[in-house]
Amino acid sequence: MSMSKPSHRLRRRFQRLVTNRSGVSAVEFALLLPFMLVLYLGGFELSDGLTIDRKVTHVTSSLADLVTQSRTITDEDMTNILDAAASVITPYNTGLLRIRVSGVTIDDEGKATVDWSDARNDTPLAEGSAIEIPEAIKQPNTYLVTAEVHYDYTPVIGYVLTGSFDMRDEFFLRPRLSDTVTRTAG
């Protein structure tokens, strides 16, 4: 009889444990918490990356648009244009933004060469060097302004998206007020 009492008590405790529902919510929360954190942090990183990508596109189009509205651009004008274009990326770090804008002449044979080039946090293209232009906009005896922007995006948390991503865009526009945009010193 002493053998049945402990087994009976053990069986009763086991039944109470199985039927006890007081900790189910805590266990379910503990199981779902890692998934919810990955989902939240991943959503934050993804939306941050997409925002920067859209801002890079906006910087590029603004830069090309500002340059093509001029007949002549001086050093001071270019500094102001680059400052204005870079301000679009705020509140993100402007030090990670690489900007290059160039005037491109397309000769009668369709060969595109750099007329002038300026850059911030990047290297300007060499004057007279060949440049690749999409065939759809390569018209002989014309002039283009090309703006190229890169942003090295590294996720803040780096939990879901890891490494660095080169967010980039490039625009080609024709001058609006003249056939060319002349770049002068001073």
Protein Blocks (a to p, Z undefined) as FASTA:
>chain_A
ZZmmmmmmmmmmmmmmmmpcklmmmmmmmmmmmmmmmmmmmmmmmmmmmmmmmmmmmmmm
mmmmmmmmpfbdcfklmmmmmmmmmmmmpcbdfklpccddddddddfkopacdfbdcdeh
iacddehiacdddfklmcghiacdddddddddddfklmmmgcjdddddddddddfkbmbd
cddeZZ
